[in-house]
Amino acid sequence: MSLRILVAVLILASVVSAIGVVHARHQHRQLFVELSRLEKARDELNIEFGRLQLEQATWAESNRIDQVARNRLGMKFPEAGDIVVVRP
């Protein structure tokens, strides 16, 4: 009788262990899919950051600033006669 109980306990332990393995593999797959999704999002953000850095560098060029100052704001370099030096 005790041999049957031992076999039943071992079979039950094997089934529980198999269910645990299946559950762990399922979690692993879900986490791997999530990791892949996050890595793709990270790569897209890195690309966008590079584009933004390039755009910032373009907007900050001195030629661009000079052009905007002249065209939109009507600014210009003063003539020599318009310059006044103030001394203490």
VOTI-760508 format. One record per atom (N, C-alpha, C): residue number from 0; residue in three letters; chain; y, x, z. Coordinates in Angstrom, 3 decimals, always signed. Layout:
REM VOTI-760508
+-----+--------+--------+----------+----------+----------+
| num | residu | chaine |       py |       px |       pz |
+-----+--------+--------+----------+----------+----------+
| NUM |    ALA |      A |        Y |        X |        Z |
...
+-----+--------+--------+----------+----------+----------+
REM end
This chain:
REM VOTI-760508
+-----+--------+--------+----------+----------+----------+
| num | residu | chaine |       py |       px |       pz |
+-----+--------+--------+----------+----------+----------+
|   0 |    MET |      A |   -1.185 |   +0.808 |   +0.000 |
|   0 |    MET |      A |   +0.000 |   +0.000 |   +0.000 |
|   0 |    MET |      A |   +1.260 |   +0.859 |   +0.000 |
|   1 |    SER |      A |   +1.300 |   +1.929 |   +0.771 |
|   1 |    SER |      A |   +2.494 |   +2.765 |   +0.840 |
|   1 |    SER |      A |   +2.715 |   +3.532 |   -0.456 |
|   2 |    LEU |      A |   +1.642 |   +3.777 |   -1.212 |
|   2 |    LEU |      A |   +1.790 |   +4.440 |   -2.506 |
|   2 |    LEU |      A |   +2.543 |   +3.532 |   -3.473 |
|   3 |    ARG |      A |   +2.252 |   +2.239 |   -3.440 |
|   3 |    ARG |      A |   +2.953 |   +1.288 |   -4.295 |
|   3 |    ARG |      A |   +4.438 |   +1.210 |   -3.922 |
|   4 |    ILE |      A |   +4.726 |   +1.247 |   -2.665 |
|   4 |    ILE |      A |   +6.128 |   +1.213 |   -2.214 |
|   4 |    ILE |      A |   +6.847 |   +2.469 |   -2.678 |
|   5 |    LEU |      A |   +6.183 |   +3.598 |   -2.560 |
|   5 |    LEU |      A |   +6.775 |   +4.871 |   -2.991 |
|   5 |    LEU |      A |   +7.047 |   +4.850 |   -4.492 |
|   6 |    VAL |      A |   +6.092 |   +4.342 |   -5.283 |
|   6 |    VAL |      A |   +6.273 |   +4.264 |   -6.731 |
|   6 |    VAL |      A |   +7.424 |   +3.303 |   -7.059 |
|   7 |    ALA |      A |   +7.493 |   +2.178 |   -6.374 |
|   7 |    ALA |      A |   +8.563 |   +1.209 |   -6.604 |
|   7 |    ALA |      A |   +9.925 |   +1.815 |   -6.264 |
|   8 |    VAL |      A |   +9.997 |   +2.545 |   -5.173 |
|   8 |    VAL |      A |  +11.254 |   +3.199 |   -4.781 |
|   8 |    VAL |      A |  +11.642 |   +4.243 |   -5.814 |
|   9 |    LEU |      A |  +10.679 |   +5.019 |   -6.314 |
|   9 |    LEU |      A |  +10.977 |   +6.041 |   -7.326 |
|   9 |    LEU |      A |  +11.432 |   +5.404 |   -8.641 |
|  10 |    ILE |      A |  +10.773 |   +4.304 |   -9.028 |
|  10 |    ILE |      A |  +11.190 |   +3.610 |  -10.247 |
|  10 |    ILE |      A |  +12.600 |   +3.054 |  -10.082 |
|  11 |    LEU |      A |  +12.865 |   +2.443 |   -8.946 |
|  11 |    LEU |      A |  +14.197 |   +1.907 |   -8.670 |
|  11 |    LEU |      A |  +15.249 |   +3.016 |   -8.674 |
|  12 |    ALA |      A |  +14.920 |   +4.156 |   -8.078 |
|  12 |    ALA |      A |  +15.853 |   +5.296 |   -8.067 |
|  12 |    ALA |      A |  +16.089 |   +5.797 |   -9.485 |
|  13 |    SER |      A |  +15.063 |   +5.828 |  -10.314 |
|  13 |    SER |      A |  +15.220 |   +6.264 |  -11.708 |
|  13 |    SER |      A |  +16.115 |   +5.303 |  -12.482 |
|  14 |    VAL |      A |  +15.928 |   +3.996 |  -12.271 |
|  14 |    VAL |      A |  +16.752 |   +3.006 |  -12.967 |
|  14 |    VAL |      A |  +18.208 |   +3.118 |  -12.519 |
|  15 |    VAL |      A |  +18.427 |   +3.248 |  -11.230 |
|  15 |    VAL |      A |  +19.794 |   +3.389 |  -10.716 |
|  15 |    VAL |      A |  +20.433 |   +4.669 |  -11.255 |
|  16 |    SER |      A |  +19.660 |   +5.743 |  -11.307 |
|  16 |    SER |      A |  +20.172 |   +7.008 |  -11.842 |
|  16 |    SER |      A |  +20.514 |   +6.870 |  -13.324 |
|  17 |    ALA |      A |  +19.665 |   +6.185 |  -14.084 |
|  17 |    ALA |      A |  +19.926 |   +5.989 |  -15.509 |
|  17 |    ALA |      A |  +21.184 |   +5.151 |  -15.716 |
|  18 |    ILE |      A |  +21.355 |   +4.120 |  -14.915 |
|  18 |    ILE |      A |  +22.562 |   +3.300 |  -15.013 |
|  18 |    ILE |      A |  +23.799 |   +4.130 |  -14.677 |
|  19 |    GLY |      A |  +23.679 |   +4.999 |  -13.690 |
|  19 |    GLY |      A |  +24.794 |   +5.891 |  -13.339 |
|  19 |    GLY |      A |  +25.146 |   +6.833 |  -14.474 |
|  20 |    VAL |      A |  +24.136 |   +7.353 |  -15.151 |
|  20 |    VAL |      A |  +24.386 |   +8.260 |  -16.287 |
|  20 |    VAL |      A |  +25.080 |   +7.509 |  -17.414 |
|  21 |    VAL |      A |  +24.607 |   +6.305 |  -17.717 |
|  21 |    VAL |      A |  +25.211 |   +5.504 |  -18.775 |
|  21 |    VAL |      A |  +26.674 |   +5.195 |  -18.428 |
|  22 |    HIS |      A |  +26.920 |   +4.849 |  -17.194 |
|  22 |    HIS |      A |  +28.286 |   +4.550 |  -16.757 |
|  22 |    HIS |      A |  +29.174 |   +5.794 |  -16.862 |
|  23 |    ALA |      A |  +28.670 |   +6.935 |  -16.448 |
|  23 |    ALA |      A |  +29.454 |   +8.177 |  -16.509 |
|  23 |    ALA |      A |  +29.759 |   +8.551 |  -17.964 |
|  24 |    ARG |      A |  +28.799 |   +8.375 |  -18.857 |
|  24 |    ARG |      A |  +29.034 |   +8.700 |  -20.276 |
|  24 |    ARG |      A |  +30.058 |   +7.741 |  -20.874 |
|  25 |    HIS |      A |  +29.985 |   +6.493 |  -20.498 |
|  25 |    HIS |      A |  +30.958 |   +5.511 |  -20.989 |
|  25 |    HIS |      A |  +32.368 |   +5.873 |  -20.520 |
|  26 |    GLN |      A |  +32.498 |   +6.229 |  -19.260 |
|  26 |    GLN |      A |  +33.812 |   +6.660 |  -18.742 |
|  26 |    GLN |      A |  +34.294 |   +7.900 |  -19.484 |
|  27 |    HIS |      A |  +33.397 |   +8.834 |  -19.724 |
|  27 |    HIS |      A |  +33.752 |  +10.060 |  -20.436 |
|  27 |    HIS |      A |  +34.286 |   +9.726 |  -21.826 |
|  28 |    ARG |      A |  +33.633 |   +8.835 |  -22.529 |
|  28 |    ARG |      A |  +34.093 |   +8.446 |  -23.870 |
|  28 |    ARG |      A |  +35.470 |   +7.784 |  -23.804 |
|  29 |    GLN |      A |  +35.654 |   +6.901 |  -22.847 |
|  29 |    GLN |      A |  +36.957 |   +6.239 |  -22.714 |
|  29 |    GLN |      A |  +38.056 |   +7.254 |  -22.414 |
|  30 |    LEU |      A |  +37.780 |   +8.178 |  -21.523 |
|  30 |    LEU |      A |  +38.780 |   +9.182 |  -21.170 |
|  30 |    LEU |      A |  +39.054 |  +10.123 |  -22.340 |
|  31 |    PHE |      A |  +38.024 |  +10.437 |  -23.132 |
|  31 |    PHE |      A |  +38.220 |  +11.299 |  -24.289 |
|  31 |    PHE |      A |  +39.095 |  +10.608 |  -25.333 |
|  32 |    VAL |      A |  +38.877 |   +9.314 |  -25.538 |
|  32 |    VAL |      A |  +39.714 |   +8.557 |  -26.476 |
|  32 |    VAL |      A |  +41.157 |   +8.539 |  -25.979 |
|  33 |    GLU |      A |  +41.348 |   +8.322 |  -24.696 |
|  33 |    GLU |      A |  +42.697 |   +8.329 |  -24.119 |
|  33 |    GLU |      A |  +43.345 |   +9.704 |  -24.262 |
|  34 |    LEU |      A |  +42.577 |  +10.767 |  -24.026 |
|  34 |    LEU |      A |  +43.091 |  +12.125 |  -24.185 |
|  34 |    LEU |      A |  +43.517 |  +12.367 |  -25.627 |
|  35 |    SER |      A |  +42.710 |  +11.948 |  -26.576 |
|  35 |    SER |      A |  +43.051 |  +12.128 |  -27.990 |
|  35 |    SER |      A |  +44.331 |  +11.376 |  -28.336 |
|  36 |    ARG |      A |  +44.466 |  +10.159 |  -27.820 |
|  36 |    ARG |      A |  +45.672 |   +9.364 |  -28.080 |
|  36 |    ARG |      A |  +46.908 |  +10.055 |  -27.495 |
|  37 |    LEU |      A |  +46.776 |  +10.578 |  -26.282 |
|  37 |    LEU |      A |  +47.907 |  +11.251 |  -25.640 |
|  37 |    LEU |      A |  +48.264 |  +12.557 |  -26.345 |
|  38 |    GLU |      A |  +47.268 |  +13.287 |  -26.830 |
|  38 |    GLU |      A |  +47.547 |  +14.519 |  -27.567 |
|  38 |    GLU |      A |  +48.273 |  +14.212 |  -28.870 |
|  39 |    LYS |      A |  +47.872 |  +13.142 |  -29.545 |
|  39 |    LYS |      A |  +48.553 |  +12.742 |  -30.778 |
|  39 |    LYS |      A |  +49.997 |  +12.359 |  -30.480 |
|  40 |    ALA |      A |  +50.215 |  +11.610 |  -29.399 |
|  40 |    ALA |      A |  +51.580 |  +11.235 |  -29.012 |
|  40 |    ALA |      A |  +52.401 |  +12.472 |  -28.678 |
|  41 |    ARG |      A |  +51.782 |  +13.434 |  -27.979 |
|  41 |    ARG |      A |  +52.487 |  +14.674 |  -27.649 |
|  41 |    ARG |      A |  +52.889 |  +15.424 |  -28.907 |
|  42 |    ASP |      A |  +51.971 |  +15.506 |  -29.869 |
|  42 |    ASP |      A |  +52.272 |  +16.208 |  -31.117 |
|  42 |    ASP |      A |  +53.409 |  +15.525 |  -31.869 |
|  43 |    GLU |      A |  +53.397 |  +14.188 |  -31.892 |
|  43 |    GLU |      A |  +54.471 |  +13.457 |  -32.557 |
|  43 |    GLU |      A |  +55.807 |  +13.689 |  -31.860 |
|  44 |    LEU |      A |  +55.783 |  +13.742 |  -30.525 |
|  44 |    LEU |      A |  +57.020 |  +14.013 |  -29.787 |
|  44 |    LEU |      A |  +57.520 |  +15.430 |  -30.035 |
|  45 |    ASN |      A |  +56.605 |  +16.393 |  -30.141 |
|  45 |    ASN |      A |  +57.017 |  +17.767 |  -30.446 |
|  45 |    ASN |      A |  +57.653 |  +17.853 |  -31.825 |
|  46 |    ILE |      A |  +57.102 |  +17.118 |  -32.790 |
|  46 |    ILE |      A |  +57.686 |  +17.107 |  -34.137 |
|  46 |    ILE |      A |  +59.075 |  +16.487 |  -34.096 |
|  47 |    GLU |      A |  +59.200 |  +15.373 |  -33.403 |
|  47 |    GLU |      A |  +60.507 |  +14.705 |  -33.288 |
|  47 |    GLU |      A |  +61.519 |  +15.609 |  -32.574 |
|  48 |    PHE |      A |  +61.067 |  +16.326 |  -31.547 |
|  48 |    PHE |      A |  +61.963 |  +17.244 |  -30.830 |
|  48 |    PHE |      A |  +62.454 |  +18.347 |  -31.761 |
|  49 |    GLY |      A |  +61.561 |  +18.876 |  -32.592 |
|  49 |    GLY |      A |  +61.964 |  +19.894 |  -33.562 |
|  49 |    GLY |      A |  +62.995 |  +19.363 |  -34.543 |
|  50 |    ARG |      A |  +62.784 |  +18.123 |  -35.004 |
|  50 |    ARG |      A |  +63.752 |  +17.507 |  -35.913 |
|  50 |    ARG |      A |  +65.107 |  +17.343 |  -35.234 |
|  51 |    LEU |      A |  +65.081 |  +16.904 |  -33.983 |
|  51 |    LEU |      A |  +66.338 |  +16.710 |  -33.259 |
|  51 |    LEU |      A |  +67.064 |  +18.030 |  -33.018 |
|  52 |    GLN |      A |  +66.308 |  +19.091 |  -32.740 |
|  52 |    GLN |      A |  +66.944 |  +20.399 |  -32.560 |
|  52 |    GLN |      A |  +67.605 |  +20.854 |  -33.856 |
|  53 |    LEU |      A |  +66.917 |  +20.619 |  -34.973 |
|  53 |    LEU |      A |  +67.489 |  +20.983 |  -36.267 |
|  53 |    LEU |      A |  +68.742 |  +20.169 |  -36.557 |
|  54 |    GLU |      A |  +68.687 |  +18.885 |  -36.256 |
|  54 |    GLU |      A |  +69.852 |  +18.025 |  -36.465 |
|  54 |    GLU |      A |  +71.018 |  +18.459 |  -35.580 |
|  55 |    GLN |      A |  +70.712 |  +18.809 |  -34.334 |
|  55 |    GLN |      A |  +71.776 |  +19.266 |  -33.428 |
|  55 |    GLN |      A |  +72.409 |  +20.544 |  -33.951 |
|  56 |    ALA |      A |  +71.581 |  +21.462 |  -34.437 |
|  56 |    ALA |      A |  +72.120 |  +22.713 |  -34.973 |
|  56 |    ALA |      A |  +72.999 |  +22.443 |  -36.188 |
|  57 |    THR |      A |  +72.597 |  +21.470 |  -37.010 |
|  57 |    THR |      A |  +73.397 |  +21.132 |  -38.192 |
|  57 |    THR |      A |  +74.739 |  +20.541 |  -37.795 |
|  58 |    TRP |      A |  +74.726 |  +19.626 |  -36.838 |
|  58 |    TRP |      A |  +75.976 |  +18.996 |  -36.409 |
|  58 |    TRP |      A |  +76.901 |  +19.981 |  -35.699 |
|  59 |    ALA |      A |  +76.342 |  +20.998 |  -35.079 |
|  59 |    ALA |      A |  +77.145 |  +21.930 |  -34.291 |
|  59 |    ALA |      A |  +77.649 |  +23.124 |  -35.096 |
|  60 |    GLU |      A |  +77.341 |  +23.191 |  -36.385 |
|  60 |    GLU |      A |  +77.816 |  +24.322 |  -37.186 |
|  60 |    GLU |      A |  +79.343 |  +24.307 |  -37.240 |
|  61 |    SER |      A |  +79.935 |  +25.490 |  -37.204 |
|  61 |    SER |      A |  +81.397 |  +25.573 |  -37.176 |
|  61 |    SER |      A |  +82.010 |  +25.037 |  -38.461 |
|  62 |    ASN |      A |  +81.357 |  +25.215 |  -39.587 |
|  62 |    ASN |      A |  +81.892 |  +24.674 |  -40.849 |
|  62 |    ASN |      A |  +81.958 |  +23.147 |  -40.793 |
|  63 |    ARG |      A |  +80.931 |  +22.539 |  -40.227 |
|  63 |    ARG |      A |  +80.892 |  +21.064 |  -40.119 |
|  63 |    ARG |      A |  +81.999 |  +20.582 |  -39.184 |
|  64 |    ILE |      A |  +82.167 |  +21.268 |  -38.059 |
|  64 |    ILE |      A |  +83.207 |  +20.885 |  -37.099 |
|  64 |    ILE |      A |  +84.586 |  +21.034 |  -37.741 |
|  65 |    ASP |      A |  +84.787 |  +22.110 |  -38.482 |
|  65 |    ASP |      A |  +86.066 |  +22.333 |  -39.164 |
|  65 |    ASP |      A |  +86.321 |  +21.236 |  -40.196 |
|  66 |    GLN |      A |  +85.284 |  +20.864 |  -40.936 |
|  66 |    GLN |      A |  +85.430 |  +19.821 |  -41.958 |
|  66 |    GLN |      A |  +85.783 |  +18.473 |  -41.321 |
|  67 |    VAL |      A |  +85.115 |  +18.113 |  -40.250 |
|  67 |    VAL |      A |  +85.407 |  +16.854 |  -39.562 |
|  67 |    VAL |      A |  +86.816 |  +16.889 |  -38.985 |
|  68 |    ALA |      A |  +87.217 |  +18.007 |  -38.398 |
|  68 |    ALA |      A |  +88.562 |  +18.121 |  -37.815 |
|  68 |    ALA |      A |  +89.630 |  +17.953 |  -38.892 |
|  69 |    ARG |      A |  +89.405 |  +18.528 |  -40.042 |
|  69 |    ARG |      A |  +90.393 |  +18.421 |  -41.125 |
|  69 |    ARG |      A |  +90.409 |  +17.024 |  -41.753 |
|  70 |    ASN |      A |  +89.235 |  +16.477 |  -42.085 |
|  70 |    ASN |      A |  +89.163 |  +15.221 |  -42.835 |
|  70 |    ASN |      A |  +89.380 |  +13.987 |  -41.966 |
|  71 |    ARG |      A |  +88.714 |  +13.906 |  -40.866 |
|  71 |    ARG |      A |  +88.791 |  +12.701 |  -40.048 |
|  71 |    ARG |      A |  +89.971 |  +12.704 |  -39.082 |
|  72 |    LEU |      A |  +90.270 |  +13.863 |  -38.535 |
|  72 |    LEU |      A |  +91.315 |  +13.928 |  -37.512 |
|  72 |    LEU |      A |  +92.646 |  +14.443 |  -38.043 |
|  73 |    GLY |      A |  +92.650 |  +14.906 |  -39.300 |
|  73 |    GLY |      A |  +93.894 |  +15.400 |  -39.882 |
|  73 |    GLY |      A |  +94.389 |  +16.685 |  -39.247 |
|  74 |    MET |      A |  +93.500 |  +17.454 |  -38.674 |
|  74 |    MET |      A |  +93.905 |  +18.695 |  -38.018 |
|  74 |    MET |      A |  +93.988 |  +19.817 |  -39.050 |
|  75 |    LYS |      A |  +94.801 |  +20.810 |  -38.758 |
|  75 |    LYS |      A |  +94.940 |  +21.984 |  -39.625 |
|  75 |    LYS |      A |  +95.404 |  +23.161 |  -38.783 |
|  76 |    PHE |      A |  +95.260 |  +24.336 |  -39.333 |
|  76 |    PHE |      A |  +95.755 |  +25.507 |  -38.632 |
|  76 |    PHE |      A |  +97.277 |  +25.512 |  -38.730 |
|  77 |    PRO |      A |  +97.955 |  +25.870 |  -37.652 |
|  77 |    PRO |      A |  +99.423 |  +25.872 |  -37.701 |
|  77 |    PRO |      A |  +99.936 |  +27.026 |  -38.573 |
|  78 |    GLU |      A | +101.072 |  +26.776 |  -39.161 |
|  78 |    GLU |      A | +101.742 |  +27.829 |  -39.953 |
|  78 |    GLU |      A | +102.283 |  +28.876 |  -38.986 |
|  79 |    ALA |      A | +102.584 |  +30.027 |  -39.506 |
|  79 |    ALA |      A | +103.076 |  +31.114 |  -38.658 |
|  79 |    ALA |      A | +104.376 |  +30.718 |  -37.945 |
|  80 |    GLY |      A | +105.225 |  +29.960 |  -38.608 |
|  80 |    GLY |      A | +106.498 |  +29.560 |  -38.001 |
|  80 |    GLY |      A | +106.344 |  +28.495 |  -36.932 |
|  81 |    ASP |      A | +105.200 |  +27.804 |  -36.925 |
|  81 |    ASP |      A | +104.962 |  +26.756 |  -35.943 |
|  81 |    ASP |      A | +104.362 |  +27.279 |  -34.634 |
|  82 |    ILE |      A | +103.991 |  +28.539 |  -34.601 |
|  82 |    ILE |      A | +103.353 |  +29.116 |  -33.419 |
|  82 |    ILE |      A | +104.417 |  +29.591 |  -32.449 |
|  83 |    VAL |      A | +104.336 |  +29.170 |  -31.211 |
|  83 |    VAL |      A | +105.275 |  +29.566 |  -30.169 |
|  83 |    VAL |      A | +104.478 |  +30.263 |  -29.088 |
|  84 |    VAL |      A | +104.894 |  +31.456 |  -28.726 |
|  84 |    VAL |      A | +104.231 |  +32.223 |  -27.680 |
|  84 |    VAL |      A | +105.009 |  +31.996 |  -26.384 |
|  85 |    VAL |      A | +104.318 |  +31.554 |  -25.370 |
|  85 |    VAL |      A | +104.948 |  +31.312 |  -24.063 |
|  85 |    VAL |      A | +104.522 |  +32.429 |  -23.140 |
|  86 |    ARG |      A | +105.503 |  +33.089 |  -22.555 |
|  86 |    ARG |      A | +105.202 |  +34.199 |  -21.641 |
|  86 |    ARG |      A | +105.718 |  +33.852 |  -20.258 |
|  87 |    PRO |      A | +105.018 |  +34.307 |  -19.245 |
|  87 |    PRO |      A | +105.466 |  +34.000 |  -17.871 |
|  87 |    PRO |      A | +106.716 |  +34.756 |  -17.474 |
+-----+--------+--------+----------+----------+----------+
REM end
